[in-house]
């Protein structure tokens, strides 16, 4: 009798392990949608892409200003405003890299 129960239990255990659980962490919620029906993740990606393009344009502008400053001044001297612009370029480049690696 005990042997029969043990055999039945051993036959049922693999089936129980395969049965989906309602509280399992593998259950995925449906993707979030915006009121207009678009996926929230797509909207976020589009906004980040637009921000990246804006940052790149700003970097180009700052870089041209630094280049002008270098051409006007002595080749061994960089003005304080030019240094601040270089720091801003670095900051924006880090933001772009962070955005791109996060996705």
VMD Tcl script that builds the backbone (N, CA, C; Angstrom):
set m [mol new atoms 309]
animate dup $m
set s [atomselect $m all]
$s set {name element resname resid chain x y z} {
  {N N UNK 1 A 0.821 -1.194 0.000}
  {CA C UNK 1 A 0.000 0.000 0.000}
  {C C UNK 1 A 0.870 1.265 0.000}
  {N N UNK 2 A 1.878 1.293 0.864}
  {CA C UNK 2 A 2.767 2.441 0.932}
  {C C UNK 2 A 3.543 2.565 -0.376}
  {N N UNK 3 A 3.931 1.414 -0.905}
  {CA C UNK 3 A 4.662 1.421 -2.163}
  {C C UNK 3 A 3.798 1.996 -3.284}
  {N N UNK 4 A 2.520 1.686 -3.285}
  {CA C UNK 4 A 1.596 2.181 -4.293}
  {C C UNK 4 A 1.428 3.704 -4.166}
  {N N UNK 5 A 1.305 4.211 -2.944}
  {CA C UNK 5 A 1.194 5.653 -2.712}
  {C C UNK 5 A 2.484 6.375 -3.145}
  {N N UNK 6 A 3.620 5.777 -2.811}
  {CA C UNK 6 A 4.887 6.377 -3.188}
  {C C UNK 6 A 5.025 6.453 -4.708}
  {N N UNK 7 A 4.645 5.379 -5.399}
  {CA C UNK 7 A 4.711 5.341 -6.857}
  {C C UNK 7 A 3.772 6.377 -7.467}
  {N N UNK 8 A 2.589 6.509 -6.914}
  {CA C UNK 8 A 1.624 7.484 -7.416}
  {C C UNK 8 A 2.143 8.909 -7.186}
  {N N UNK 9 A 2.735 9.136 -6.026}
  {CA C UNK 9 A 3.284 10.450 -5.714}
  {C C UNK 9 A 4.433 10.789 -6.659}
  {N N UNK 10 A 5.283 9.823 -6.927}
  {CA C UNK 10 A 6.410 10.047 -7.841}
  {C C UNK 10 A 5.926 10.309 -9.263}
  {N N UNK 11 A 4.791 9.756 -9.639}
  {CA C UNK 11 A 4.247 9.982 -10.972}
  {C C UNK 11 A 3.599 11.361 -11.073}
  {N N UNK 12 A 3.040 11.855 -9.979}
  {CA C UNK 12 A 2.323 13.132 -9.987}
  {C C UNK 12 A 3.260 14.325 -9.791}
  {N N UNK 13 A 4.347 14.164 -9.077}
  {CA C UNK 13 A 5.256 15.279 -8.799}
  {C C UNK 13 A 5.771 15.973 -10.063}
  {N N UNK 14 A 6.230 15.257 -11.090}
  {CA C UNK 14 A 6.670 15.976 -12.286}
  {C C UNK 14 A 5.549 16.783 -12.948}
  {N N UNK 15 A 4.336 16.280 -12.871}
  {CA C UNK 15 A 3.209 17.011 -13.444}
  {C C UNK 15 A 2.930 18.291 -12.669}
  {N N UNK 16 A 3.055 18.221 -11.352}
  {CA C UNK 16 A 2.834 19.415 -10.532}
  {C C UNK 16 A 3.915 20.462 -10.777}
  {N N UNK 17 A 5.132 20.012 -11.024}
  {CA C UNK 17 A 6.214 20.947 -11.279}
  {C C UNK 17 A 6.011 21.680 -12.600}
  {N N UNK 18 A 5.333 21.064 -13.562}
  {CA C UNK 18 A 5.100 21.688 -14.856}
  {C C UNK 18 A 3.867 22.573 -14.872}
  {N N UNK 19 A 2.954 22.377 -13.929}
  {CA C UNK 19 A 1.708 23.141 -13.914}
  {C C UNK 19 A 2.007 24.613 -13.656}
  {N N UNK 20 A 1.440 25.505 -14.451}
  {CA C UNK 20 A 1.679 26.933 -14.220}
  {C C UNK 20 A 1.018 27.387 -12.930}
  {N N UNK 21 A 1.722 28.204 -12.217}
  {CA C UNK 21 A 1.203 28.749 -10.971}
  {C C UNK 21 A 0.751 30.176 -11.214}
  {N N UNK 22 A -0.350 30.563 -10.622}
  {CA C UNK 22 A -0.856 31.923 -10.830}
  {C C UNK 22 A 0.046 32.961 -10.181}
  {N N UNK 23 A 0.813 32.569 -9.180}
  {CA C UNK 23 A 1.698 33.517 -8.517}
  {C C UNK 23 A 3.141 33.376 -8.987}
  {N N UNK 24 A 3.363 32.632 -10.058}
  {CA C UNK 24 A 4.727 32.433 -10.546}
  {C C UNK 24 A 5.282 33.748 -11.084}
  {N N UNK 25 A 6.560 33.943 -10.890}
  {CA C UNK 25 A 7.179 35.181 -11.357}
  {C C UNK 25 A 7.336 35.179 -12.873}
  {N N UNK 26 A 7.142 34.047 -13.520}
  {CA C UNK 26 A 7.256 33.954 -14.959}
  {C C UNK 26 A 6.065 34.560 -15.676}
  {N N UNK 27 A 4.965 34.787 -14.962}
  {CA C UNK 27 A 3.799 35.401 -15.590}
  {C C UNK 27 A 4.129 36.838 -15.945}
  {N N UNK 28 A 3.896 37.179 -17.183}
  {CA C UNK 28 A 4.161 38.550 -17.613}
  {C C UNK 28 A 2.842 39.286 -17.788}
  {N N UNK 29 A 2.841 40.494 -17.302}
  {CA C UNK 29 A 1.665 41.336 -17.478}
  {C C UNK 29 A 1.633 41.806 -18.926}
  {N N UNK 30 A 0.470 42.067 -19.447}
  {CA C UNK 30 A 0.419 42.572 -20.818}
  {C C UNK 30 A 1.128 43.919 -20.898}
  {N N UNK 31 A 1.718 44.227 -22.049}
  {CA C UNK 31 A 2.440 45.498 -22.162}
  {C C UNK 31 A 1.508 46.685 -21.945}
  {N N UNK 32 A 2.063 47.707 -21.304}
  {CA C UNK 32 A 1.265 48.903 -21.031}
  {C C UNK 32 A 1.058 49.689 -22.318}
  {N N UNK 33 A -0.128 50.223 -22.471}
  {CA C UNK 33 A -0.466 50.994 -23.667}
  {C C UNK 33 A -0.876 52.405 -23.268}
  {N N UNK 34 A -0.620 53.329 -24.166}
  {CA C UNK 34 A -1.005 54.717 -23.974}
  {C C UNK 34 A -2.481 54.863 -24.364}
  {N N UNK 35 A -3.122 55.970 -23.992}
  {CA C UNK 35 A -4.529 56.159 -24.364}
  {C C UNK 35 A -4.777 56.107 -25.877}
  {N N UNK 36 A -3.754 56.462 -26.662}
  {CA C UNK 36 A -3.928 56.414 -28.113}
  {C C UNK 36 A -3.657 55.029 -28.696}
  {N N UNK 37 A -3.326 54.052 -27.848}
  {CA C UNK 37 A -3.150 52.671 -28.281}
  {C C UNK 37 A -1.712 52.258 -28.520}
  {N N UNK 38 A -0.791 53.228 -28.540}
  {CA C UNK 38 A 0.610 52.877 -28.755}
  {C C UNK 38 A 1.201 52.267 -27.490}
  {N N UNK 39 A 2.224 51.422 -27.664}
  {CA C UNK 39 A 2.897 50.836 -26.517}
  {C C UNK 39 A 3.675 51.913 -25.768}
  {N N UNK 40 A 3.604 51.842 -24.446}
  {CA C UNK 40 A 4.304 52.821 -23.622}
  {C C UNK 40 A 5.813 52.749 -23.870}
  {N N UNK 41 A 6.344 51.545 -24.020}
  {CA C UNK 41 A 7.778 51.402 -24.257}
  {C C UNK 41 A 8.196 52.058 -25.572}
  {N N UNK 42 A 7.357 51.969 -26.594}
  {CA C UNK 42 A 7.669 52.608 -27.869}
  {C C UNK 42 A 7.656 54.130 -27.748}
  {N N UNK 43 A 6.719 54.649 -26.993}
  {CA C UNK 43 A 6.628 56.096 -26.787}
  {C C UNK 43 A 7.878 56.589 -26.058}
  {N N UNK 44 A 8.317 55.835 -25.048}
  {CA C UNK 44 A 9.514 56.206 -24.291}
  {C C UNK 44 A 10.742 56.176 -25.202}
  {N N UNK 45 A 10.860 55.129 -26.021}
  {CA C UNK 45 A 11.996 55.026 -26.939}
  {C C UNK 45 A 12.013 56.174 -27.942}
  {N N UNK 46 A 10.842 56.549 -28.454}
  {CA C UNK 46 A 10.765 57.673 -29.392}
  {C C UNK 46 A 11.201 58.973 -28.725}
  {N N UNK 47 A 10.761 59.188 -27.491}
  {CA C UNK 47 A 11.129 60.407 -26.770}
  {C C UNK 47 A 12.630 60.435 -26.493}
  {N N UNK 48 A 13.197 59.297 -26.109}
  {CA C UNK 48 A 14.633 59.240 -25.851}
  {C C UNK 48 A 15.426 59.455 -27.137}
  {N N UNK 49 A 14.929 58.930 -28.245}
  {CA C UNK 49 A 15.598 59.124 -29.533}
  {C C UNK 49 A 15.599 60.609 -29.901}
  {N N UNK 50 A 14.470 61.269 -29.723}
  {CA C UNK 50 A 14.379 62.700 -30.016}
  {C C UNK 50 A 15.324 63.497 -29.117}
  {N N UNK 51 A 15.406 63.128 -27.845}
  {CA C UNK 51 A 16.300 63.818 -26.917}
  {C C UNK 51 A 17.756 63.592 -27.299}
  {N N UNK 52 A 18.077 62.382 -27.750}
  {CA C UNK 52 A 19.439 62.084 -28.184}
  {C C UNK 52 A 19.816 62.936 -29.393}
  {N N UNK 53 A 18.906 63.057 -30.355}
  {CA C UNK 53 A 19.176 63.893 -31.526}
  {C C UNK 53 A 19.385 65.350 -31.124}
  {N N UNK 54 A 18.579 65.837 -30.168}
  {CA C UNK 54 A 18.724 67.214 -29.692}
  {C C UNK 54 A 20.068 67.396 -28.993}
  {N N UNK 55 A 20.451 66.427 -28.164}
  {CA C UNK 55 A 21.746 66.510 -27.485}
  {C C UNK 55 A 22.894 66.518 -28.484}
  {N N UNK 56 A 22.794 65.726 -29.533}
  {CA C UNK 56 A 23.845 65.688 -30.548}
  {C C UNK 56 A 23.956 67.033 -31.259}
  {N N UNK 57 A 22.827 67.645 -31.574}
  {CA C UNK 57 A 22.857 68.976 -32.199}
  {C C UNK 57 A 23.499 69.995 -31.265}
  {N N UNK 58 A 23.152 69.918 -29.974}
  {CA C UNK 58 A 23.752 70.838 -29.004}
  {C C UNK 58 A 25.259 70.614 -28.895}
  {N N UNK 59 A 25.688 69.346 -28.941}
  {CA C UNK 59 A 27.120 69.038 -28.887}
  {C C UNK 59 A 27.828 69.631 -30.093}
  {N N UNK 60 A 27.213 69.503 -31.263}
  {CA C UNK 60 A 27.817 70.076 -32.477}
  {C C UNK 60 A 27.985 71.588 -32.334}
  {N N UNK 61 A 26.956 72.238 -31.812}
  {CA C UNK 61 A 27.003 73.696 -31.651}
  {C C UNK 61 A 28.094 74.080 -30.653}
  {N N UNK 62 A 28.128 73.406 -29.510}
  {CA C UNK 62 A 29.142 73.699 -28.505}
  {C C UNK 62 A 30.543 73.438 -29.041}
  {N N UNK 63 A 30.695 72.368 -29.790}
  {CA C UNK 63 A 32.002 72.033 -30.333}
  {C C UNK 63 A 32.486 73.087 -31.332}
  {N N UNK 64 A 31.572 73.597 -32.140}
  {CA C UNK 64 A 31.978 74.651 -33.079}
  {C C UNK 64 A 32.357 75.921 -32.329}
  {N N UNK 65 A 31.676 76.220 -31.224}
  {CA C UNK 65 A 32.027 77.394 -30.423}
  {C C UNK 65 A 33.402 77.229 -29.780}
  {N N UNK 66 A 33.699 76.018 -29.313}
  {CA C UNK 66 A 35.023 75.761 -28.731}
  {C C UNK 66 A 36.099 75.882 -29.812}
  {N N UNK 67 A 35.806 75.358 -30.985}
  {CA C UNK 67 A 36.764 75.450 -32.091}
  {C C UNK 67 A 37.051 76.910 -32.446}
  {N N UNK 68 A 36.007 77.741 -32.505}
  {CA C UNK 68 A 36.187 79.167 -32.785}
  {C C UNK 68 A 37.043 79.830 -31.714}
  {N N UNK 69 A 36.785 79.450 -30.469}
  {CA C UNK 69 A 37.548 80.014 -29.356}
  {C C UNK 69 A 39.019 79.633 -29.472}
  {N N UNK 70 A 39.296 78.407 -29.857}
  {CA C UNK 70 A 40.681 77.967 -30.017}
  {C C UNK 70 A 41.376 78.704 -31.157}
  {N N UNK 71 A 40.652 78.941 -32.225}
  {CA C UNK 71 A 41.239 79.629 -33.373}
  {C C UNK 71 A 41.538 81.096 -33.056}
  {N N UNK 72 A 40.710 81.723 -32.225}
  {CA C UNK 72 A 40.894 83.139 -31.897}
  {C C UNK 72 A 42.027 83.346 -30.897}
  {N N UNK 73 A 42.144 82.444 -29.939}
  {CA C UNK 73 A 43.100 82.623 -28.840}
  {C C UNK 73 A 44.443 81.991 -29.164}
  {N N UNK 74 A 45.370 82.255 -28.268}
  {CA C UNK 74 A 46.695 81.660 -28.353}
  {C C UNK 74 A 46.568 80.140 -28.311}
  {N N UNK 75 A 47.422 79.449 -29.001}
  {CA C UNK 75 A 47.282 77.997 -29.090}
  {C C UNK 75 A 47.550 77.279 -27.766}
  {N N UNK 76 A 48.128 77.964 -26.785}
  {CA C UNK 76 A 48.414 77.339 -25.499}
  {C C UNK 76 A 47.399 77.707 -24.421}
  {N N UNK 77 A 46.418 78.515 -24.768}
  {CA C UNK 77 A 45.480 79.008 -23.769}
  {C C UNK 77 A 44.054 78.662 -24.201}
  {N N UNK 78 A 43.295 78.174 -23.238}
  {CA C UNK 78 A 41.875 77.897 -23.478}
  {C C UNK 78 A 41.073 78.699 -22.462}
  {N N UNK 79 A 40.107 79.444 -22.940}
  {CA C UNK 79 A 39.347 80.326 -22.052}
  {C C UNK 79 A 38.447 79.515 -21.122}
  {N N UNK 80 A 38.064 80.141 -20.038}
  {CA C UNK 80 A 37.184 79.496 -19.066}
  {C C UNK 80 A 35.826 79.142 -19.679}
  {N N UNK 81 A 35.215 80.032 -20.464}
  {CA C UNK 81 A 33.948 79.645 -21.103}
  {C C UNK 81 A 34.103 78.423 -22.035}
  {N N UNK 82 A 35.237 78.332 -22.702}
  {CA C UNK 82 A 35.473 77.177 -23.571}
  {C C UNK 82 A 35.593 75.902 -22.749}
  {N N UNK 83 A 36.243 75.992 -21.595}
  {CA C UNK 83 A 36.336 74.824 -20.709}
  {C C UNK 83 A 34.961 74.393 -20.213}
  {N N UNK 84 A 34.122 75.361 -19.884}
  {CA C UNK 84 A 32.769 75.044 -19.439}
  {C C UNK 84 A 31.977 74.382 -20.559}
  {N N UNK 85 A 32.198 74.828 -21.785}
  {CA C UNK 85 A 31.518 74.206 -22.927}
  {C C UNK 85 A 31.998 72.773 -23.129}
  {N N UNK 86 A 33.281 72.545 -22.933}
  {CA C UNK 86 A 33.804 71.183 -23.039}
  {C C UNK 86 A 33.208 70.270 -21.964}
  {N N UNK 87 A 33.046 70.809 -20.757}
  {CA C UNK 87 A 32.404 70.032 -19.690}
  {C C UNK 87 A 30.955 69.709 -20.046}
  {N N UNK 88 A 30.278 70.669 -20.645}
  {CA C UNK 88 A 28.888 70.435 -21.070}
  {C C UNK 88 A 28.831 69.364 -22.167}
  {N N UNK 89 A 29.803 69.381 -23.067}
  {CA C UNK 89 A 29.860 68.354 -24.111}
  {C C UNK 89 A 30.027 66.979 -23.478}
  {N N UNK 90 A 30.929 66.884 -22.501}
  {CA C UNK 90 A 31.139 65.604 -21.807}
  {C C UNK 90 A 29.870 65.135 -21.112}
  {N N UNK 91 A 29.197 66.055 -20.448}
  {CA C UNK 91 A 27.973 65.709 -19.721}
  {C C UNK 91 A 26.912 65.170 -20.674}
  {N N UNK 92 A 26.732 65.833 -21.792}
  {CA C UNK 92 A 25.731 65.388 -22.764}
  {C C UNK 92 A 26.124 64.054 -23.397}
  {N N UNK 93 A 27.409 63.875 -23.651}
  {CA C UNK 93 A 27.868 62.602 -24.218}
  {C C UNK 93 A 27.623 61.454 -23.240}
  {N N UNK 94 A 27.852 61.693 -21.953}
  {CA C UNK 94 A 27.566 60.652 -20.947}
  {C C UNK 94 A 26.078 60.333 -20.907}
  {N N UNK 95 A 25.236 61.367 -21.009}
  {CA C UNK 95 A 23.785 61.144 -21.033}
  {C C UNK 95 A 23.375 60.297 -22.222}
  {N N UNK 96 A 23.940 60.613 -23.384}
  {CA C UNK 96 A 23.616 59.840 -24.588}
  {C C UNK 96 A 24.051 58.390 -24.410}
  {N N UNK 97 A 25.275 58.190 -23.922}
  {CA C UNK 97 A 25.774 56.828 -23.714}
  {C C UNK 97 A 24.894 56.068 -22.727}
  {N N UNK 98 A 24.504 56.737 -21.649}
  {CA C UNK 98 A 23.630 56.101 -20.659}
  {C C UNK 98 A 22.302 55.698 -21.264}
  {N N UNK 99 A 21.725 56.596 -22.052}
  {CA C UNK 99 A 20.461 56.306 -22.711}
  {C C UNK 99 A 20.584 55.115 -23.671}
  {N N UNK 100 A 21.672 55.081 -24.406}
  {CA C UNK 100 A 21.853 54.034 -25.417}
  {C C UNK 100 A 22.152 52.678 -24.782}
  {N N UNK 101 A 22.877 52.648 -23.687}
  {CA C UNK 101 A 23.207 51.368 -23.051}
  {C C UNK 101 A 22.057 50.848 -22.212}
  {N N UNK 102 A 21.177 51.718 -21.779}
  {CA C UNK 102 A 20.035 51.296 -20.972}
  {C C UNK 102 A 19.035 50.534 -21.823}
  {N N UNK 103 A 18.950 50.875 -23.106}
  {CA C UNK 103 A 17.960 50.251 -23.974}
  {C C UNK 103 A 18.479 49.031 -24.568}
}
mol reanalyze $m
mol bondsrecalc $m
mol representation Tube
mol addrep $m
